Amino acid sequence: MTAASPEQPAAEPEYYILSLKYSVGASCVVLLWWRPKNSGYTMFLEAAGRYTHSEVTGKPGYYNDGEATLAIPCHEVEALAHRAVDVDHKYALIKLAPLARVQR
């Protein structure tokens, strides 16, 4: 990691917002992240919003209350994330079916 030069200030830390309200529960199989600009939820990290430190600390009860929402640094989430295919999802099965026929 390199230090910021005097001409370039250090970038403000960014956070993904995890929806604990909709992700945690007995039937939960996916994590739901806030989309950009507070515009709903997504299970795809690539579609999740990146919220600045100023945004999160400016409204901690909204973005990081510990009960319904949790702000997690983007670099920590990205270090732990891995891609997976949900083969139980009908759309995934439809997309994979032609491939299965070709390989036979």
N, C-alpha and C positions, 0 to 999 in steps of 0.2 A: 504494500500500500504506500503510495507516495503522498507527501505532504502538499498542501495547496500552496501555490506561489502567491506572493503579495498581489499580483495582478488578478489571480483567480481565487476568489474566496472558496472555502470548503463547501461542498454541496450539502444542502440541508438533508438530514436523514429522512427517508421515506418509509411508510408503513403500509402493510396490507391490513384491512379490517376484517377480522373473522366474526361471523355472526354466530355467537354462542346460542342465541335464541332458537335458531333453526338448524344448527349442526349437532347439538348435543341431545341425546335421548336414546332410549332403548332400541329404536328402529333406525338410528342414524348410520348410514354407510358412506356418506360423503361430507366433506366440509364445504360450507357455503361462505364465500367471500363477497364483500361489497364490490359492486361494479363502480366504475368511475363516476364522479359527481353525484354520489349517493343515489344512483339510479337502479336499485334492485340488487339481486344476488346472482352469483355464478359459482359453479363448481370447478370452473376452469381457471387456473391461476393466470393464464395468459390474458384472460378477459377481466381480471380483477383490477380495481382502481389502486393507484399508488397515491397515498395521502401524505402530505408534508408534516414535518414535526410541528410547525406552526398551527396547521389545521387541527391536529390531534390534541395538542396541549391547549389550544384555544377553546375547545369544547370537550373536555375529558369525559363528562357525563354522557356525551353523545357517541363519541368514537372509541372510548376505552373505559367503560364503566365496570368491567369485570363480571357482569352478570349476563348482559345481552350482547355486548361487543368486547372485542379484545384487539388492540392495536399491536401488531407484531412487526418488528423491523423486516423490511423486504429481504435484506441479505440473509437473514436467519431462515426465513421461509424457503427461499430459493436454494439454500444449501441443503435443506432436508427434503425438498420436493423431488418426486420422480413421476414419470409418465406411466399411465396404466390404461389398458383397454378394458372397458366394462362389457364383457361378452354377454351379460344378461340383459343388456339394453337392446330393445328391438332394432333400433337404428343401426347399432353396431353389427347385429346379426345380418341385417340386410346388406350392409356394406361388405361383410366378410364372405357372404354366400357365393358371389361370383368367383372370388379367389379360390375357394375350396373346390369348385368344379374344375377350374383350370389345372389344379395340382393333381387331380386323380389320374 
